[in-house]
Amino acid sequence: MHNSVGKLCIFSALGIKGRVSRSHQIREVHWHAPSAFQVKVNTDGAARGTPGLAGFGGIFRDHLGNCMGCFVGSMGIATALEAEVQAIIHAVSMAARKGWNSLWIECDSAITIHFLANKECSIPWRLRIAWINCCVLLFSMRIRFSHIYREGNQVTDCLANFGVDHEGHYWWDSCPPCASAAFVHNLPGLPNFCIC
């Protein structure tokens, strides 16, 4: 419904008070590099349906923003939340195997960040054992985690969608073609924009 001064006068005469709506803001979103002795991993999960075909992905980067490796996995039928959690589990497992013990985890799922902050939260049941094992690994690491808007996490969005479309698990030592345009956009620190 479109508001007008005429309608406002009618509502006012009837004693109906209006509700002021918050205007939308355009926000710049930047990907930030980790400190010199830290590895940053951005993760994402995707599902086509609730539940539906699902996949996850992530990219590890150094303090200069260089790609240290990317991973992708398919999950079959799962929810988006399960895919987001699986991306974190896989990232922590890969970092532990590579000896990257100072890790900054960043994703666009506020719920998943909440799970990291409160490790005893109720994780989706089919991932509970893997999550407990992930938490054991986290205790041996210097860990930081943060939320980033989806617009700043586009590399991993591309990777997670690749995981939805391709069965199996993949590892690349450099950014794969499916995410290279988004990766190049992040390198110079160019902003992405979101409407909040």
N, C-alpha and C positions, 0 to 999 in steps of 0.2 A: 504494500500500500504506500502511495506517495503522500507525503505530508504537504499541507498548504496552510497559509494564514487563515483561510476560510474555515478549514476543518479545525484548526486550533481554537478559533473563536467559538465554534459549535461545542467542542469538547469542554472548553472553559465554562460556557453557559450551563452545561449539564453537570458541572462539578467534577469532571474527569480530568485527572492530572496526567500530564504527559511524562514520558520517560526520556531522559536525555541519553542518547547513545554515544558511546565513545567513538571518536573518529579513528580510522586506521592510520597507522604510521608505517612509513617505509624505513626499513632498517638495513644498514650495511652489515654484511656478514663476511668475515675474513677467516681464512684458515691460518693458524699461527703455528710456527715451528717450535719444536721442543728445545730445551737447553742443550748445551754441547754434549753432555754425557748421558743423554736420555734418548729413548726411542719412542716415537709417537705412533700409535695405531688408531686409525679411524675405522669404524666398523658400521655395518648396516645389515639389516635383514629385510626380506621382501616376501610377500605372499599374494597370490592372485586368488582371492577369495578368503573366507573366514570359516573354516580353514580352506586352504587351496594349495596348489603347487607352490613350494617355498624354496628359497635359497638365501645364502648369506655371503658376505664378502668383507674384505678388509685390506688396508694398505698400511705398511710400515714405512715410516720416513725418519730421516736423520735431522739434525739441527739446521741443515741447509735446505731442507725440503726434498732432498733426493730420495727416490724410491729405493728401499732396501728389500722389498718383496711385496707381492700381492697374493692373496688367497681367495678362493671361491669354493663354495660347496652347495650341493643340492640336498634337500631334505625330504623330498616326496611331498606328502600332504602334511601341512602344519599351519599354525597361525603366524601372523606377522610378529607377535611377541615372542613366540618360540624361536623364530628365525633370528630376531635381535639378540636373544640370550645365547643362542648357539654361536653367533658371530663372536661374542665376547669370550665364550668358552674356548673356541678354536684359536682366537688371537692370543689368549694367555698361554695356551698349550704350545703354540708355535714359538712365542717369545721365550718360554722356558727352554725349549729344545735348542734354540739359537743362542742361549746364554744372555739374552737381553733382559737384565734384571732390574733396570730402571725404566719403567714403562708408564707412558701417559696414554690412557684409553679415552677416546672421544667418540661419541655416537649421537645420533639425532633422536634417540628414544629416551625421554625423561624417565619412564618407568624402569628401563634397564639401568640407568644411572642410579636410581633409587635402590635397585637390587644390589648394586655394587657398594653403595654407602651403608646399606643395612643387610649384611650378608645372610641374616637369618630370616629374610622375607620369604613369602610363599612363592617359590619358583614353580613354573609349570611342571607337573608331576613327571612327565616323561624325560625331563632334563635334570631332575633333582640330583641324581648320583653324579652326573657329569659336572653339575654346578658345585657340589661339595668338593670334588676333586680340584676344580678350578680355584676354589677358595683356599685350599691347602697350598696350591702353587702361589697364590697372591700373597700369602703370609711370608714367603721367602723373597719377595720382591719389594723394591721401592716403587710404590704405585701412586698414580694421580689419575683422576678421572674427571671428565667434564662433558657438558652437553653442548652441542652445536646445532644451529638450525639446519634443516634439511638442505637448504640452498647452499650452505657451506660444506656439505658432505656429499657432493655430487659424484665424486670419484667412486665412493663405496656404493652409492646408489646404482651406478652402472655395473659394478661388480656383482652386487646382490641380484640384480635382474639377469645377469649372465648365469648365475647359479640357478635361478628359476628355470631358465631355458635349456640348460645343459646338465645332464646327469653326471654325478661323480664329484671328485674333489680335485682342485687345480692349484698349483703354485707357480708363480712367475717371479724371476729375479728382477725384472723391470716391469713397468706398467704395461699391461696388455692393450692391444688396439681398442678393445671395447670401452676402455676408460681413458684413453690417452688425451682426448680433447679436454675433458674435465681436469685431468692432471696438469696439463700445460697451462690451463687457466689459473690454477692454484699457485704455480711456481712464482710468477712475478708479484704475487700478493694482490692481484686484482680482486675487487670486491664482487660479491654476489649480493643480491637484494632480496629481502622477504617483506611481505606485507603482514604486519602484526595487528 
